[in-house]
Amino acid sequence: MERVIAYVDGFNLYFGLREAKLKRYYWLDVSLLAKNLLKPQQHLVATHYFTARIQDTGNNGPDRKRQNDYLEALTLVGVSCHFGHYLQKTQRCHKCGASWPYYEEKMTDVNIATQMLLDACDDLFDVALIVSGDSDLSTPIQRVRSRFPNKRVIVAFPPRRSSEQLKKHASGYLHIGKDKLRKSQLPDRLTKPDGHVLVRPSTWR
């Protein structure tokens, strides 16, 4: 049996679902999704989810709660969550001169690359399954395939996401369809060890 580790780019996946107007699939069990993408001779040994916690802007409490509940739900089903951070930048209107702050998510691609390379060095997988359409991951994919020629790296593109660079450098690729998303949802209610119940957000239905 081939050992598979999944590396999920949380924001790339989220924005792909959002652009495809698939909010009903936000409550996604990424580990189950990875399992549903495997071939019969493969088995999933770990799932890593990479994201950053939403910045507190003073008026986005509901968004932050939904994200926190989702991350706790992923942890409950055995997913390892890894966090980057947001960097505040300034956007300026060239016509009127007005400016406003915005936040750019950082570290996800670096964290994915680091984890995948460490896992390859420790011989923890035969196949790396990357759920992302971020072309910045082309270099670590090349490095893993060059340094470990017996290992394969497969890219699973979220909805509305694709990259010719990733297609070129990966061992193979596929596109995640609605059927796989529908079959990979978390239960509507999950109970934590302390008795607290995590509930699928009503807006994610």
trRosetta pair geometry for C-beta under 8 A, 3 or more apart (Angstrom, degrees):
i j d omega theta_ij theta_ji phi_ij phi_ji
1 41 6.0 -164 -124 176 56 63
1 42 6.7 128 -172 -124 80 20
1 43 5.1 15 167 2 132 109
2 39 7.9 35 44 62 129 105
2 41 5.9 64 6 123 98 89
2 42 4.5 -36 69 -107 102 77
2 43 7.4 156 76 21 52 62
2 126 4.4 -115 -157 77 84 138
2 127 5.4 44 157 -6 124 114
3 42 7.9 171 -77 -156 5 75
3 43 6.7 -31 -110 69 49 80
3 45 4.9 5 -162 -18 98 135
3 124 7.1 -125 132 152 139 48
3 125 5.0 -139 111 -131 98 50
3 126 4.9 113 47 4 73 91
3 127 7.2 173 88 28 46 73
4 34 7.2 -179 125 166 122 111
4 38 6.0 -160 22 -108 161 113
4 42 5.0 43 -27 179 126 117
4 43 6.7 179 22 85 94 29
4 44 5.2 -50 77 -100 101 55
4 45 6.6 152 62 10 45 81
4 125 6.2 55 -136 -149 19 110
4 126 7.1 -52 -68 58 53 80
4 127 4.6 -23 -105 74 82 102
4 128 7.6 156 -155 -97 65 17
4 129 5.5 31 -176 -15 111 115
5 44 7.6 109 -100 -157 31 68
5 45 5.9 -48 -76 64 77 92
5 46 4.8 -1 -126 63 94 94
5 47 7.4 -178 -165 -83 61 34
5 48 7.1 27 170 -2 103 103
5 116 7.8 172 96 -116 124 70
5 119 5.7 -82 51 170 168 158
5 124 6.3 42 -44 116 141 104
5 125 4.2 -98 2 -73 103 140
5 127 7.8 172 26 89 59 56
5 128 5.9 -22 67 -116 89 66
5 129 7.1 -173 90 27 38 80
6 30 7.0 -173 124 148 139 96
6 31 7.1 170 50 -115 140 52
6 34 3.7 -81 -61 -113 155 147
6 44 6.5 -11 -15 -139 108 113
6 46 7.3 -155 33 102 68 54
6 47 4.4 -4 62 -119 110 78
6 48 6.9 -175 94 30 60 64
6 129 4.5 -31 -105 76 71 108
6 130 7.9 164 -159 -83 56 24
6 131 6.5 25 -174 -15 102 108
7 48 5.1 -6 -114 66 64 107
7 50 7.1 18 -178 -11 81 118
7 112 5.0 108 168 -148 128 97
7 115 6.5 157 -115 88 120 122
7 116 5.7 -39 -55 -69 158 106
7 128 6.4 4 0 -176 116 99
7 129 7.0 165 21 84 68 53
7 130 5.0 -18 67 -109 103 69
7 131 7.0 -172 88 22 49 73
7 132 7.7 -39 110 -11 89 118
8 13 6.2 -9 -178 -27 96 146
8 30 4.7 -15 -71 -175 168 145
8 34 7.6 -105 -60 -59 111 114
8 47 6.8 22 -11 -178 116 94
8 48 6.8 -179 22 91 75 53
8 49 4.7 -17 66 -111 115 67
8 50 6.6 175 85 20 58 75
8 131 4.4 -1 -117 55 70 122
8 132 7.5 153 -159 -49 34 88
9 12 3.9 21 113 27 121 120
9 13 6.1 149 84 -19 67 88
9 50 5.8 -27 -113 66 45 110
9 108 5.9 89 -142 159 85 127
9 109 7.6 17 -115 -81 121 64
9 112 6.4 -27 -79 -65 87 149
9 130 7.4 37 -20 180 102 85
9 131 6.2 -153 24 95 74 69
9 132 3.4 67 9 -94 136 113
9 133 8.0 -132 64 21 143 50
9 134 5.9 -179 -138 -1 168 124
9 137 7.8 -112 -60 -46 136 141
10 13 5.9 -64 -150 39 26 109
10 14 6.1 24 157 -20 66 110
10 49 5.6 69 -66 178 108 89
10 50 5.6 -154 -3 82 95 48
10 51 3.4 -31 58 -75 154 102
10 108 7.2 -129 36 -129 84 133
11 14 5.4 -50 -139 37 35 113
11 15 6.1 26 165 -12 68 106
11 51 6.2 134 -38 -126 81 77
11 52 7.5 0 -47 22 126 88
11 105 5.5 159 -55 70 167 169
11 108 6.3 -120 23 -56 114 167
12 15 6.4 -57 -142 41 24 102
12 16 6.3 29 155 -21 59 110
12 108 7.8 174 -17 131 99 150
12 131 7.7 167 86 127 113 70
12 132 4.6 67 76 -137 158 77
12 133 5.7 -180 -178 34 124 74
12 134 5.4 -106 -84 -37 145 101
12 158 6.1 158 131 16 82 135
12 161 6.0 85 172 -124 97 156
13 16 5.8 -59 -150 35 27 114
13 17 6.5 25 155 -16 64 106
13 28 7.7 -120 154 67 131 153
13 30 7.6 22 174 -105 176 120
13 131 5.9 23 -75 138 120 113
13 132 7.3 -73 -46 -91 81 58
13 158 4.5 176 -120 -85 58 147
13 161 8.0 -77 -93 -2 39 155
14 17 5.9 -59 -153 37 29 108
14 18 6.2 27 152 -19 66 109
14 26 7.3 46 -130 -130 82 92
15 18 5.3 -50 -141 38 37 115
15 19 6.2 38 159 -19 67 103
15 161 8.0 97 87 -70 88 116
16 19 6.0 -54 -145 36 28 107
16 20 6.3 15 157 -7 62 112
16 133 6.9 114 -77 6 131 128
16 157 7.9 178 -131 164 156 71
16 158 3.4 128 69 117 162 118
16 159 4.7 142 156 68 100 63
16 160 4.7 175 -149 60 73 89
16 161 4.3 -58 -96 -24 128 113
17 20 5.9 -67 -147 47 28 104
17 22 4.5 -97 -161 72 79 104
17 23 7.1 122 144 -80 104 35
17 25 5.9 -135 -143 78 127 103
17 26 6.3 150 126 -83 151 68
17 28 7.9 -146 -77 -28 156 140
17 158 6.7 -73 -40 178 73 121
17 159 6.0 91 -88 46 46 118
17 181 7.8 145 -110 -133 111 146
18 21 7.5 30 179 -75 33 32
18 22 7.7 -93 -62 46 19 69
18 23 7.1 51 -109 -76 61 79
19 159 7.3 -170 73 114 90 95
19 160 4.3 -130 91 105 124 170
20 159 3.8 -23 -33 135 157 136
20 160 4.9 -159 -53 -21 95 117
22 25 4.7 -16 155 28 104 115
22 26 7.8 152 116 -45 73 67
22 159 6.1 92 3 38 144 161
22 178 7.1 -149 -120 -111 133 92
22 181 6.7 0 172 143 140 165
23 26 5.6 -14 -165 -25 53 115
23 203 7.0 -60 161 145 133 80
23 204 6.0 -126 159 -123 84 58
24 204 6.6 131 -125 174 31 54
24 205 6.0 12 -126 162 85 18
25 28 5.7 40 161 -71 78 106
25 178 7.6 -138 -57 -141 150 70
25 181 4.2 6 -150 165 147 122
25 182 6.9 -76 -100 -73 113 50
25 185 6.9 -113 -137 -86 64 99
26 70 7.5 -70 148 -106 94 143
26 201 7.7 -26 88 48 129 117
26 204 4.5 -98 57 -136 116 120
27 70 7.0 -133 -118 -114 60 100
27 73 7.6 -25 -157 103 84 164
27 185 5.6 45 96 -156 93 92
27 186 5.1 -106 158 41 91 102
27 188 7.8 38 149 -108 161 50
27 200 4.6 -1 -106 -131 159 106
27 201 7.3 -172 -69 29 111 79
27 204 5.0 119 -33 134 101 136
28 33 6.2 17 174 -43 108 133
28 181 6.5 -55 -111 -150 118 82
28 184 6.0 29 -158 112 83 100
28 185 6.4 -67 -108 -108 45 53
28 186 7.0 80 129 -16 6 90
29 32 3.8 38 105 20 119 115
29 33 6.4 164 91 -19 62 82
29 74 7.6 163 -130 -109 55 70
29 77 5.8 -53 -141 106 107 170
29 184 5.3 -137 61 169 85 74
29 185 6.3 84 1 157 95 12
29 186 4.5 134 -58 -70 94 71
30 33 5.2 -46 -144 34 38 119
30 34 6.4 44 154 -22 65 99
30 47 5.9 160 109 172 95 137
30 49 5.6 120 57 -88 155 115
30 74 6.6 14 23 -128 105 117
30 79 6.0 74 61 -110 104 145
30 131 7.1 -142 -157 39 110 162
30 184 7.7 64 -98 158 22 126
31 34 5.7 -49 -153 32 32 112
31 35 6.6 33 148 -17 63 104
31 44 6.9 141 -168 142 80 152
31 47 4.1 -146 -98 8 82 159
31 74 7.7 138 -14 -154 103 80
31 77 5.8 -163 36 125 135 111
31 78 6.0 59 -83 78 170 97
31 79 5.2 -141 -42 -73 112 95
32 35 5.4 -51 -149 36 37 114
32 36 6.2 36 152 -19 67 106
32 77 7.6 -46 -28 163 98 146
32 183 7.8 -140 144 125 113 72
32 184 4.4 169 104 -145 101 81
32 185 8.0 -59 78 33 144 20
32 186 8.0 168 15 -77 135 56
33 36 5.7 -59 -150 38 30 110
33 37 6.6 26 152 -19 64 108
33 131 7.5 53 113 -96 129 153
33 176 7.3 15 -174 -139 119 133
33 180 6.2 81 -146 155 81 101
33 181 7.1 12 -113 -102 116 49
33 184 3.8 79 -76 -176 72 161
34 37 5.8 -62 -153 35 32 110
34 38 7.0 47 149 -41 64 97
34 44 5.4 106 116 -111 114 140
34 47 5.5 -173 11 -101 152 116
34 129 5.9 135 -144 91 102 145
34 131 7.4 -102 -83 -42 90 126
35 38 5.8 -41 -158 5 38 118
35 44 5.1 -87 -84 -6 78 140
36 180 5.2 156 118 -147 129 90
36 183 5.7 141 -121 98 154 118
36 184 5.4 -115 9 -72 144 112
37 129 6.6 134 96 -159 132 146
37 156 5.8 -24 -148 -100 161 147
37 174 7.0 167 -156 76 112 144
37 176 7.4 -53 -88 -102 125 91
37 180 6.5 47 -70 -148 83 144
38 42 4.2 -138 -167 85 108 117
38 43 7.1 79 -177 -94 161 22
38 44 6.3 -124 -54 -46 143 91
38 129 8.0 -84 -82 -62 77 154
39 42 5.0 83 56 3 74 112
42 127 6.5 -39 -129 36 129 142
44 47 6.7 9 177 -52 125 94
45 124 6.9 -156 102 167 141 87
45 125 6.7 -162 45 -94 126 82
46 80 6.7 -1 -176 5 104 123
46 119 7.9 -145 63 -123 139 140
46 124 7.3 -8 16 154 134 125
46 125 8.0 -102 39 -69 102 111
47 78 7.2 86 39 111 105 87
47 79 4.9 -52 95 -119 110 81
47 80 6.9 163 88 24 54 77
48 79 7.5 145 -110 -172 16 78
48 80 5.0 -30 -109 75 68 103
48 81 8.0 151 -163 -94 57 20
48 82 6.1 13 -176 -6 102 119
48 112 7.6 154 108 -117 124 68
48 115 5.6 -178 167 148 172 158
49 71 8.0 -170 103 -127 137 77
49 74 5.8 -36 17 171 161 153
49 79 5.1 32 -10 164 121 124
49 80 6.9 165 21 82 74 47
49 81 5.0 -29 72 -106 101 67
49 82 7.0 167 82 22 47 74
50 81 7.9 158 -84 -160 27 54
50 82 4.9 -23 -105 71 73 103
50 83 7.9 176 -154 -81 56 22
50 84 7.0 49 178 -21 92 102
50 108 4.7 124 139 -147 118 84
50 111 5.2 160 -133 92 127 123
50 112 5.4 -89 -18 -63 163 90
50 115 7.9 -156 -70 11 121 143
51 71 7.4 -129 61 -94 141 115
51 81 7.0 -37 32 -160 102 99
51 82 7.7 128 25 76 56 56
51 83 6.5 -29 80 -111 63 63
51 84 7.2 -132 125 24 22 88
51 105 8.0 -58 -168 -155 53 138
51 108 6.9 24 -96 -102 23 116
52 83 5.8 100 -113 -165 49 77
52 84 4.3 -61 -73 72 106 80
52 85 5.5 163 -139 -92 125 12
52 86 5.7 145 139 -46 144 76
52 105 4.9 -178 25 -140 136 99
52 106 7.3 69 -69 47 152 53
52 107 7.1 109 -75 52 115 106
52 108 7.1 -97 -29 -57 96 99
53 64 7.5 48 178 -141 91 92
53 67 6.8 141 -142 123 63 135
53 68 7.7 39 -136 -80 106 82
53 71 7.9 -41 -96 -31 87 162
53 83 6.3 0 -19 -142 87 129
54 60 6.4 -117 147 126 130 134
54 63 5.7 -125 152 124 172 107
54 64 5.0 -137 72 -95 120 76
54 67 5.4 142 -6 16 116 160
55 60 8.0 62 87 57 60 143
55 86 5.0 -80 -48 50 117 155
55 88 8.0 106 -118 -74 167 94
55 103 5.3 -173 5 -89 143 168
56 60 7.0 -164 -140 59 41 98
56 64 6.5 16 -92 -75 75 155
57 60 4.9 60 39 1 103 115
60 63 4.4 -37 178 38 95 120
60 64 5.8 99 118 -25 87 96
61 64 5.8 -62 -147 39 31 109
61 65 6.2 30 158 -20 68 106
62 65 5.7 -55 -146 36 31 111
62 66 6.4 32 157 -20 65 104
63 66 5.9 -54 -150 34 30 110
63 67 6.5 26 154 -15 64 107
64 67 5.8 -55 -148 39 32 110
64 68 6.1 32 154 -20 66 108
65 68 5.7 -55 -143 38 31 111
65 69 6.2 31 158 -18 66 106
66 69 5.9 -55 -147 37 28 109
66 70 6.3 28 154 -20 63 108
66 201 4.8 6 -123 -65 108 147
66 203 7.8 -47 -103 53 146 113
66 204 7.5 142 -156 -32 124 125
67 70 5.6 -58 -149 37 31 112
67 71 6.3 28 156 -18 67 106
68 71 5.8 -54 -146 37 30 109
68 72 6.4 30 155 -17 64 106
69 72 5.8 -56 -149 38 31 111
69 73 6.3 34 152 -23 65 106
69 198 5.1 155 -165 -150 93 101
69 199 7.4 -41 -172 51 145 51
69 201 7.2 136 72 -51 141 93
70 73 5.5 -54 -150 34 32 114
70 74 6.6 33 152 -20 65 102
71 74 5.7 -48 -149 33 34 113
71 75 6.6 37 151 -20 64 103
71 81 5.6 61 -159 -112 99 164
72 75 5.6 -52 -151 35 34 113
72 76 6.5 41 150 -25 64 103
72 192 6.9 -37 166 -84 120 125
72 198 5.7 -171 95 -89 114 144
73 76 5.6 -51 -152 29 34 116
73 77 6.9 15 156 -5 65 105
73 186 5.4 44 161 -163 131 164
73 190 5.3 125 -128 37 89 148
73 198 5.0 -163 -74 126 94 153
74 77 6.2 -68 -153 43 32 98
74 79 4.0 -54 170 56 94 134
74 81 6.1 100 97 -63 127 113
74 186 8.0 -94 -74 -79 56 139
75 78 7.8 90 -177 -37 31 9
75 79 6.3 -87 -80 63 32 77
75 81 6.1 -59 -71 -5 92 118
76 190 5.3 131 97 159 161 139
76 192 6.5 -108 -93 -101 124 69
76 198 7.3 -161 -9 22 150 143
77 186 6.9 -133 -31 -118 147 102
77 190 7.7 -83 -47 -126 94 150
82 111 5.1 173 134 168 132 137
82 115 6.8 -124 -46 -54 167 143
83 107 7.9 40 135 93 44 134
84 105 6.2 87 90 178 129 84
84 106 5.3 -160 164 93 123 52
84 107 2.9 171 -131 67 108 108
84 108 5.0 -86 -19 -51 144 62
84 110 7.7 112 -106 50 118 99
84 111 6.0 -133 -67 -14 95 135
85 105 7.8 170 97 -150 26 56
85 106 5.7 -20 69 61 69 99
85 107 6.1 58 21 6 70 134
86 103 4.1 6 -179 -179 128 118
86 104 6.7 139 -158 66 71 34
86 105 5.8 -42 -99 -95 72 51
86 106 6.9 140 -118 12 20 88
87 103 6.9 146 67 -157 35 66
87 104 5.1 -28 61 63 91 91
87 106 5.1 54 -16 -24 110 133
88 101 5.4 -15 -167 -165 105 117
88 102 7.6 150 -152 79 59 29
88 103 5.7 -37 -96 -98 58 75
89 101 7.2 141 77 -155 35 65
89 102 5.9 -28 68 68 85 78
89 103 7.4 147 20 -105 77 24
89 104 5.6 27 0 -7 124 114
90 99 5.3 10 180 -179 109 119
90 100 7.3 154 -153 77 68 25
90 101 5.9 -47 -99 -100 63 56
90 102 7.6 130 -119 21 16 75
91 99 6.6 162 83 -154 46 66
91 100 5.6 -20 61 63 96 76
91 101 7.5 122 15 -145 82 8
91 102 5.1 40 -20 -2 117 122
92 97 7.1 -22 -174 -158 101 36
92 98 7.2 171 -151 91 59 40
92 99 4.4 -23 -100 -98 79 92
93 96 4.8 7 105 46 130 85
93 97 6.5 -34 77 20 85 14
93 98 4.7 23 26 53 121 83
93 99 7.3 -143 11 -72 72 46
94 97 7.9 30 -152 -71 17 45
105 108 6.3 23 140 -17 113 118
107 110 5.2 -67 -152 49 53 112
107 111 5.4 53 152 -27 86 107
108 111 5.8 -60 -145 38 26 109
108 112 6.3 26 158 -18 64 105
108 134 7.8 147 104 -25 114 171
109 112 5.7 -51 -146 36 32 111
109 113 6.3 32 155 -19 64 107
109 134 5.7 -130 -90 131 113 146
109 136 4.4 -8 -150 103 161 127
109 137 5.8 -135 -145 -67 98 78
110 113 5.8 -57 -148 38 29 111
110 114 6.2 28 156 -20 65 108
111 114 5.8 -52 -142 36 30 111
111 115 6.2 26 160 -16 64 108
112 115 6.1 -61 -147 39 27 106
112 116 6.1 22 159 -16 65 112
112 130 7.1 81 179 -133 131 108
112 132 7.3 -5 -127 -23 171 156
112 137 6.3 -37 101 -109 135 117
112 140 7.3 165 109 65 85 160
113 116 6.0 -61 -145 39 26 108
113 117 6.2 21 160 -15 64 111
113 137 6.7 -164 -71 -128 92 73
113 139 7.5 6 -121 85 138 90
113 140 3.6 -151 -131 -71 98 153
114 117 6.0 -61 -147 39 26 107
114 118 6.2 24 157 -17 64 110
115 118 5.8 -58 -147 38 29 110
115 119 6.2 26 157 -17 65 109
116 119 5.8 -57 -146 39 29 110
116 120 6.3 31 154 -21 64 106
116 128 5.4 60 -144 -143 111 150
116 130 7.5 -9 -88 -81 145 109
116 140 6.0 99 71 154 129 128
116 144 6.2 -60 141 -71 110 144
116 153 7.9 52 -173 -115 137 119
117 120 5.6 -52 -146 35 32 113
117 121 6.4 33 154 -19 64 104
117 140 6.2 -103 -50 -153 105 106
117 143 6.7 -10 -102 106 114 125
117 144 6.4 -131 -96 -78 66 94
118 121 5.7 -54 -149 36 31 111
118 122 6.3 17 156 -6 65 111
119 122 5.9 -62 -143 48 30 103
119 124 4.3 -81 -164 51 84 122
119 125 5.7 30 147 4 117 108
119 128 7.4 127 89 -96 129 111
120 123 7.4 27 -179 -77 34 37
120 124 7.6 -80 -62 35 22 81
120 125 7.1 -52 -87 52 59 94
120 128 7.3 -42 -69 -50 102 131
120 144 5.1 -156 -75 -136 164 100
120 147 7.1 94 135 89 135 116
120 148 5.2 -141 -175 -7 115 154
120 151 6.0 -146 -132 48 103 174
125 128 5.7 103 106 -70 149 68
125 151 6.9 79 102 -142 82 119
126 150 7.6 -63 -145 134 80 88
126 151 6.1 -155 -164 -121 38 73
126 152 7.1 20 145 26 69 87
127 151 7.1 178 -84 -167 32 74
127 152 4.9 -14 -114 69 80 96
127 153 7.5 163 -162 -89 60 27
127 154 6.1 10 -177 1 109 110
127 171 8.0 -107 -133 58 89 146
128 144 6.7 -18 12 152 148 163
128 151 6.9 45 -10 163 96 115
128 152 7.4 -162 29 99 68 50
128 153 4.7 -12 64 -114 105 76
128 154 7.2 174 86 28 52 64
129 154 5.2 -16 -110 70 67 100
129 156 6.1 22 -179 -11 95 116
130 137 6.2 165 -180 154 154 155
130 141 7.3 -83 -4 -85 155 113
130 153 6.5 18 -7 -177 115 95
130 154 7.2 176 24 88 73 47
130 155 5.1 -28 71 -110 100 66
130 156 6.9 176 85 24 45 73
130 166 7.9 -130 91 -154 131 126
130 170 7.6 -129 41 -110 120 127
131 156 4.8 -26 -103 72 70 106
131 158 6.5 72 174 -54 89 91
131 176 7.3 35 -139 -43 102 141
132 137 6.0 92 92 -5 138 152
132 155 7.0 -78 62 -150 69 96
132 157 7.8 -41 98 -114 23 49
132 158 7.3 3 -111 -8 24 103
132 161 7.3 -100 176 151 36 146
132 166 7.8 -166 97 -108 84 156
133 155 7.9 102 -97 172 49 121
133 157 5.0 58 -81 -138 101 89
133 158 6.2 -103 -18 36 108 83
133 161 2.9 -162 -9 166 148 104
133 162 5.5 -32 -141 -31 126 12
133 163 5.1 154 -176 -22 71 101
133 166 6.9 -134 -147 15 47 153
134 137 5.3 87 89 -9 92 103
134 163 7.1 -25 88 -48 8 152
134 166 7.8 94 73 -60 38 132
135 138 5.5 -2 -179 -26 65 114
135 163 4.4 -175 -75 -154 85 136
135 164 7.9 5 -105 52 121 59
135 165 4.2 73 -146 51 106 135
135 166 6.0 -123 -108 -34 58 90
136 139 7.5 -36 176 17 51 100
137 140 5.8 -56 -162 46 63 106
137 141 5.9 68 142 -27 81 106
137 155 8.0 142 96 -106 132 118
137 166 6.5 33 75 -101 100 108
138 141 5.7 -63 -153 38 29 114
138 142 6.3 31 154 -21 67 106
138 163 7.6 -132 -61 140 105 133
138 165 4.4 -60 -77 150 143 112
138 166 5.9 -120 -83 -79 83 55
138 168 7.5 18 -137 66 119 100
138 169 4.9 112 -155 24 83 151
139 142 5.7 -53 -149 34 32 112
139 143 6.4 31 155 -20 66 105
140 143 5.4 -52 -144 36 37 114
140 144 6.3 37 158 -19 68 103
141 144 6.0 -54 -148 35 30 108
141 145 6.4 20 158 -11 64 111
141 153 4.9 -170 -144 111 92 159
141 155 7.7 -21 -105 -59 149 110
141 166 7.0 106 -1 -136 164 70
141 169 4.9 112 99 123 122 116
141 170 5.7 -56 -173 -84 146 67
142 145 6.0 -65 -148 42 28 105
142 146 6.0 24 158 -18 67 113
142 169 5.1 -63 -67 -160 86 129
143 146 5.8 -58 -142 39 27 109
143 147 5.9 13 165 -7 66 114
144 147 6.3 -63 -136 46 23 100
144 148 5.8 -33 180 39 64 109
144 151 6.3 -78 160 93 98 128
144 153 5.7 97 86 -53 132 132
145 148 7.0 -72 -118 66 18 69
145 149 6.8 54 175 -108 58 48
145 151 7.1 -130 -103 82 51 83
145 152 7.7 36 -107 -125 96 36
145 153 6.0 -94 -59 9 102 115
145 169 7.3 -173 19 172 144 81
145 171 6.8 171 -106 -57 126 92
146 149 7.3 -1 -155 -70 19 78
148 151 4.1 16 124 17 118 118
152 171 3.8 -73 -157 36 92 172
152 172 7.2 10 177 13 122 98
153 170 5.2 -112 103 -139 91 77
153 171 5.3 131 51 1 53 99
154 170 6.3 93 -126 174 25 121
154 171 5.9 -58 -70 66 64 97
154 172 4.9 -16 -117 71 89 89
154 173 6.6 166 -167 -90 66 37
154 174 7.1 13 174 4 110 97
155 163 7.8 -85 164 52 158 105
155 166 4.8 95 -93 161 172 120
155 167 7.3 -107 55 -78 138 48
155 170 4.5 -106 -10 -82 106 165
155 172 7.6 -166 29 98 69 45
155 173 4.3 -15 66 -113 93 95
155 174 7.6 174 92 28 55 56
156 173 7.3 176 -79 -159 30 64
156 174 5.4 -14 -115 68 71 91
156 175 7.6 139 -165 -114 60 14
156 176 5.4 65 167 -52 102 101
157 161 4.9 -164 -172 93 89 86
157 162 5.1 21 -145 -91 154 61
157 163 7.6 179 -104 11 115 77
157 166 7.9 140 -78 91 99 143
157 173 6.6 43 -23 178 100 111
157 174 7.2 -156 20 96 80 41
157 175 4.9 -29 63 -111 107 66
157 176 6.5 -152 83 6 50 82
158 161 4.5 45 61 25 81 132
158 176 5.7 -20 -117 41 38 128
159 175 7.9 80 -93 180 46 95
159 176 6.6 -85 -42 81 67 92
159 178 7.8 49 -79 -67 130 71
159 181 7.9 -18 -31 -47 119 146
162 166 8.0 -149 -180 52 48 118
162 167 7.6 12 -177 -40 88 118
162 175 7.5 -22 -87 -99 101 108
163 166 4.0 71 83 10 114 107
163 167 6.6 -180 94 -10 60 82
164 167 5.4 -52 -147 37 35 116
164 168 6.2 41 153 -26 66 105
165 168 5.7 -55 -151 32 29 114
165 169 6.5 0 163 1 65 112
166 169 6.4 -71 -141 47 28 93
166 170 5.5 24 169 -23 70 117
166 173 6.7 102 125 -94 98 138
167 170 6.5 -54 -127 33 19 106
167 173 5.3 -75 -110 5 72 153
170 173 5.4 93 79 -59 143 94
176 180 5.5 -106 -161 71 80 135
176 181 6.6 89 154 -51 107 93
177 180 5.5 101 61 10 69 97
177 181 7.3 -130 108 -1 40 93
178 181 5.5 -59 -148 40 38 113
178 182 5.9 39 156 -24 72 107
179 182 5.8 -53 -146 34 28 112
179 183 6.4 16 158 -9 62 111
180 183 6.0 -64 -146 44 29 104
180 184 6.0 13 159 -12 65 123
181 184 6.0 -76 -142 44 25 104
181 185 7.7 54 159 -57 60 82
182 185 6.9 -27 -168 -24 32 109
186 190 6.7 -50 169 -40 115 127
186 200 7.0 167 84 -82 102 105
187 190 5.7 124 68 -66 107 82
188 199 6.8 7 157 -154 73 67
188 200 4.6 -77 -145 7 62 124
189 197 5.6 -11 -166 -174 102 111
189 198 7.1 151 -156 78 48 53
189 199 5.5 -10 -104 -104 78 70
189 200 7.3 -88 -58 -4 48 83
190 197 7.1 152 77 -158 38 60
190 198 4.6 -13 61 57 92 105
191 195 6.6 -24 -171 -145 103 31
191 196 7.4 153 -155 80 59 36
191 197 5.3 -30 -98 -100 71 73
191 198 7.7 -164 -78 18 22 74
192 195 6.8 -31 73 39 78 20
192 196 4.6 1 38 60 122 86
192 197 7.5 -146 8 -77 80 24
192 198 6.7 86 -38 -22 97 101
200 204 5.8 -118 175 78 90 113
200 205 6.9 101 129 -71 120 91
201 204 4.4 78 68 6 94 107
201 205 7.9 -145 98 -26 59 84
202 205 6.2 -41 -168 -1 42 122
